[in-house]
Amino acid sequence: MATRKIVKIDEEKCNGCGLCIPNCAEGALKIVDGKARLVSERFCDGLGACLGHCPQDAITIIEREAEEFDELAVEAHLHQQANRPKSEPVVKPTTGCPSSRPIQFRSPQARTEEPPATPSTSMLSHWPVQLKLVPVKAPYFEQADLLVVADCVPFAYASFHRDFLRDKAVVVGCPKLDDAQYYREKLTEIFKTNSLKSITVPYMEVPCCFGLVKVVEDALLASKKLIPLKKVKIGIRGEIKSVEESGGTRSLQEAQIA
């Protein structure tokens, strides 16, 4: 067994509400004897998507020796849960991250709105943008406001270039499909090596996307740099759900991107 990040549940704090269950895309949590418990170490990816949904702050991420995360085992587990007899009383987890669940919606405004008189101008100021491809040290990172963005955000948020990308350096990634530990280590080096003015993390509301926030927070802690951090949650319909900055959460009405 290797030492890695994994969830820890404080049973004294846990009240058995079960709010964490549907927010664990891998179905790693279960209510047993009135308390949330980890079903198997192999089912926990250590990204902490469940953390923000515990009203008792009973769930934390720690580093300890644990079995490696096993995606194939998770798939088999979720399939088994989905096919249990309906008469069996279980707390049913989601059968996959909502980011992969087919949902269709159409905006009447989008269908009828006239095209703009002039094409919009791209606010992208450098290349590459994929976190796997950008160098650790680059001129565009120096004294920059850095945008660490989940790769689905620009598709969901219509004014991404105007409201987020303008005058910022950017790196893009997906914590669910890519190597989160690699992201954590590379961002740590980027934060250490460059003089950044601020970090903004736009991420989607789906549970697995919260992993990007945890990766950035871990990297910032490891870098030992004091850099202002802003976290912006985007809904799948493109609305701003919340903005968290300097430890305080503001409502949609109070949220200001600029």
C-alpha positions as CSV (number, residue, x, y, z in Angstrom):
1,M,0.0,0.0,0.0
2,A,1.1,3.5,-0.8
3,T,0.7,6.7,1.2
4,R,-2.0,8.9,-0.5
5,K,-4.8,11.3,0.1
6,I,-8.1,9.7,1.3
7,V,-11.2,10.8,3.2
8,K,-11.5,10.5,7.0
9,I,-14.8,10.7,8.8
10,D,-15.1,12.0,12.3
11,E,-17.8,9.8,13.8
12,E,-18.3,12.1,16.7
13,K,-19.2,15.0,14.4
14,C,-21.2,12.9,11.9
15,N,-24.9,13.0,12.5
16,G,-25.8,10.5,9.7
17,C,-27.7,13.1,7.6
18,G,-26.4,11.4,4.4
19,L,-25.8,14.6,2.4
20,C,-22.3,13.4,1.5
21,I,-23.6,10.2,-0.1
22,P,-25.0,11.6,-3.4
23,N,-22.0,13.9,-3.7
24,C,-19.5,11.0,-3.9
25,A,-19.5,10.1,-7.6
26,E,-17.7,6.9,-6.8
27,G,-20.2,5.6,-4.3
28,A,-17.5,5.3,-1.7
29,L,-19.6,6.4,1.2
30,K,-22.5,4.7,3.0
31,I,-24.6,5.2,6.1
32,V,-24.0,2.3,8.6
33,D,-25.4,2.4,12.1
34,G,-26.3,6.1,11.7
35,K,-22.9,7.2,10.6
36,A,-21.2,7.8,7.2
37,R,-18.5,5.3,6.5
38,L,-16.0,4.6,3.8
39,V,-17.2,1.5,1.9
40,S,-13.7,0.7,0.6
41,E,-10.4,2.5,0.3
42,R,-10.3,1.5,-3.4
43,F,-13.5,3.6,-4.1
44,C,-12.1,6.9,-2.7
45,D,-10.1,9.0,-5.2
46,G,-9.1,11.5,-2.5
47,L,-10.2,14.6,-4.4
48,G,-12.7,15.5,-1.7
49,A,-15.9,16.3,-3.7
50,C,-17.9,15.3,-0.6
51,L,-16.2,17.8,1.7
52,G,-18.3,20.9,1.0
53,H,-21.6,19.0,1.5
54,C,-21.1,18.0,5.2
55,P,-22.9,20.4,7.5
56,Q,-21.0,19.1,10.5
57,D,-17.5,19.4,9.0
58,A,-17.1,15.7,9.8
59,I,-15.2,14.8,6.6
60,T,-11.5,15.7,6.0
61,I,-8.8,14.7,3.6
62,I,-5.7,13.1,5.2
63,E,-2.6,11.3,3.9
64,R,-2.1,7.8,5.1
65,E,-1.3,4.3,3.8
66,A,-4.3,3.1,1.8
67,E,-5.2,0.9,-1.1
68,E,-4.8,2.5,-4.5
69,F,-7.9,4.1,-6.1
70,D,-9.3,1.5,-8.5
71,E,-11.6,2.9,-11.3
72,L,-12.6,-0.6,-12.5
73,A,-13.6,-1.6,-9.0
74,V,-15.6,1.7,-8.7
75,E,-17.4,0.9,-12.0
76,A,-18.3,-2.6,-10.8
77,H,-19.5,-1.2,-7.5
78,L,-21.7,1.4,-9.1
79,H,-23.1,-1.1,-11.5
80,Q,-23.9,-3.5,-8.6
81,Q,-25.6,-0.6,-6.6
82,A,-27.7,0.4,-9.7
83,N,-28.9,-3.1,-10.2
84,R,-29.9,-4.0,-6.6
85,P,-33.4,-5.2,-6.1
86,K,-35.7,-2.2,-5.5
87,S,-37.1,-3.8,-2.4
88,E,-33.8,-3.7,-0.7
89,P,-33.5,-0.5,1.4
90,V,-30.3,1.2,0.6
91,V,-29.0,4.8,0.4
92,K,-28.4,4.9,-3.3
93,P,-25.4,6.8,-4.6
94,T,-25.3,8.4,-8.0
95,T,-24.4,6.0,-10.7
96,G,-21.7,8.3,-12.0
97,C,-20.6,11.9,-11.8
98,P,-23.3,14.3,-13.0
99,S,-20.7,15.6,-15.5
100,S,-21.2,12.5,-17.5
101,R,-25.0,12.2,-17.1
102,P,-26.9,13.2,-20.3
103,I,-28.9,16.4,-19.8
104,Q,-30.5,18.4,-22.5
105,F,-31.7,22.0,-22.2
106,R,-32.3,24.8,-24.7
107,S,-32.3,28.5,-24.2
108,P,-35.1,30.3,-26.0
109,Q,-32.9,33.5,-26.0
110,A,-30.1,31.6,-27.7
111,R,-32.3,30.5,-30.5
112,T,-33.8,33.9,-31.3
113,E,-31.0,36.3,-30.4
114,E,-29.5,38.1,-33.4
115,P,-25.8,37.6,-34.0
116,P,-23.6,40.5,-32.9
117,A,-22.8,43.2,-35.4
118,T,-19.0,42.5,-35.0
119,P,-17.3,39.3,-34.0
120,S,-16.2,39.1,-30.3
121,T,-12.5,39.5,-29.7
122,S,-10.6,36.7,-28.0
123,M,-9.0,37.6,-24.7
124,L,-6.5,34.8,-24.8
125,S,-3.0,36.2,-24.3
126,H,-0.7,33.1,-24.5
127,W,-0.3,29.5,-25.7
128,P,-0.5,26.7,-24.6
129,V,-3.2,26.6,-22.0
130,Q,-3.5,23.0,-21.0
131,L,-1.9,22.4,-17.6
132,K,-0.1,19.4,-18.9
133,L,1.5,21.5,-21.6
134,V,2.4,24.8,-20.0
135,P,6.0,25.3,-18.7
136,V,6.5,25.8,-15.0
137,K,8.2,29.1,-15.7
138,A,6.9,31.4,-18.4
139,P,6.9,35.2,-19.0
140,Y,3.1,35.3,-19.0
141,F,3.0,33.9,-15.4
142,E,5.2,36.7,-14.0
143,Q,3.2,39.3,-12.0
144,A,0.0,37.7,-13.5
145,D,-3.5,37.1,-12.3
146,L,-3.7,33.4,-12.9
147,L,-6.9,31.6,-14.0
148,V,-7.0,27.9,-13.1
149,V,-10.1,26.8,-14.9
150,A,-12.0,23.6,-15.2
151,D,-12.2,22.8,-18.9
152,C,-16.0,22.6,-19.1
153,V,-16.5,26.2,-17.7
154,P,-15.9,28.1,-21.0
155,F,-18.6,26.1,-22.7
156,A,-21.1,26.7,-19.9
157,Y,-20.4,30.3,-19.1
158,A,-21.3,32.4,-22.1
159,S,-19.2,35.5,-21.2
160,F,-16.1,33.6,-20.2
161,H,-13.6,35.7,-22.2
162,R,-15.1,39.0,-21.1
163,D,-15.7,38.2,-17.4
164,F,-12.8,35.8,-16.6
165,L,-10.1,35.6,-19.2
166,R,-9.5,39.3,-19.8
167,D,-6.0,40.4,-18.6
168,K,-5.3,37.0,-17.1
169,A,-2.9,34.1,-17.7
170,V,-4.8,30.8,-17.8
171,V,-4.2,27.0,-17.3
172,V,-7.0,24.5,-18.1
173,G,-7.6,21.0,-16.8
174,C,-10.1,18.4,-15.6
175,P,-9.6,16.8,-12.1
176,K,-11.8,13.9,-13.0
177,L,-10.2,12.7,-16.2
178,D,-6.6,13.7,-15.7
179,D,-4.0,13.0,-13.0
180,A,-4.8,15.1,-10.0
181,Q,-1.5,14.4,-8.2
182,Y,0.4,15.6,-11.3
183,Y,-1.8,18.8,-11.3
184,R,-1.1,19.3,-7.6
185,E,2.7,19.0,-8.1
186,K,2.9,21.1,-11.2
187,L,0.7,23.9,-9.8
188,T,2.9,23.9,-6.7
189,E,5.9,24.5,-8.8
190,I,4.1,27.2,-10.8
191,F,3.1,29.0,-7.6
192,K,6.6,28.7,-6.2
193,T,8.5,29.7,-9.3
194,N,6.5,32.8,-10.4
195,S,5.3,36.0,-8.7
196,L,1.6,35.7,-9.1
197,K,-0.7,38.5,-8.0
198,S,-3.9,36.4,-7.6
199,I,-5.4,33.0,-8.4
200,T,-9.0,32.5,-9.6
201,V,-10.6,29.1,-9.9
202,P,-13.8,28.9,-12.0
203,Y,-15.2,25.4,-11.6
204,M,-18.5,23.6,-12.4
205,E,-21.1,22.7,-9.8
206,V,-20.9,19.0,-10.5
207,P,-19.3,17.2,-7.5
208,C,-16.2,15.8,-9.3
209,C,-15.2,19.3,-10.5
210,F,-14.7,20.5,-6.9
211,G,-11.6,18.4,-7.0
212,L,-9.9,21.2,-8.9
213,V,-10.5,23.5,-6.0
214,K,-8.8,21.0,-3.6
215,V,-5.9,20.6,-6.0
216,V,-5.3,24.4,-6.1
217,E,-5.7,24.7,-2.3
218,D,-3.2,21.9,-1.7
219,A,-0.7,23.3,-4.2
220,L,-1.0,26.8,-2.7
221,L,-0.4,25.3,0.8
222,A,2.6,23.3,-0.4
223,S,4.1,26.3,-2.2
224,K,4.1,28.3,1.0
225,K,3.1,31.4,-1.0
226,L,0.5,33.9,0.2
227,I,-1.5,34.5,-2.9
228,P,-5.2,35.8,-2.9
229,L,-7.5,33.0,-4.0
230,K,-11.0,33.3,-5.5
231,K,-13.2,30.3,-6.2
232,V,-16.2,30.7,-8.5
233,K,-18.8,28.0,-8.9
234,I,-20.6,27.8,-12.2
235,G,-23.9,26.0,-12.8
236,I,-24.5,23.7,-15.7
237,R,-26.9,26.3,-17.1
238,G,-24.1,28.9,-17.1
239,E,-25.1,30.9,-14.0
240,I,-22.8,31.9,-11.2
241,K,-23.7,29.9,-8.1
242,S,-21.3,31.4,-5.6
243,V,-18.0,33.2,-5.2
244,E,-15.7,32.4,-2.3
245,E,-12.8,34.7,-1.5
246,S,-10.6,35.1,1.5
247,G,-12.6,32.5,3.4
248,G,-16.0,34.1,2.9
249,T,-18.8,32.9,0.6
250,R,-21.0,35.5,-1.1
251,S,-24.4,35.0,-2.7
252,L,-25.1,35.2,-6.4
253,Q,-26.4,38.8,-6.0
254,E,-23.2,39.9,-4.2
255,A,-20.8,38.0,-6.5
256,Q,-18.5,40.2,-8.6
257,I,-16.1,38.7,-11.0
258,A,-14.0,41.7,-11.8
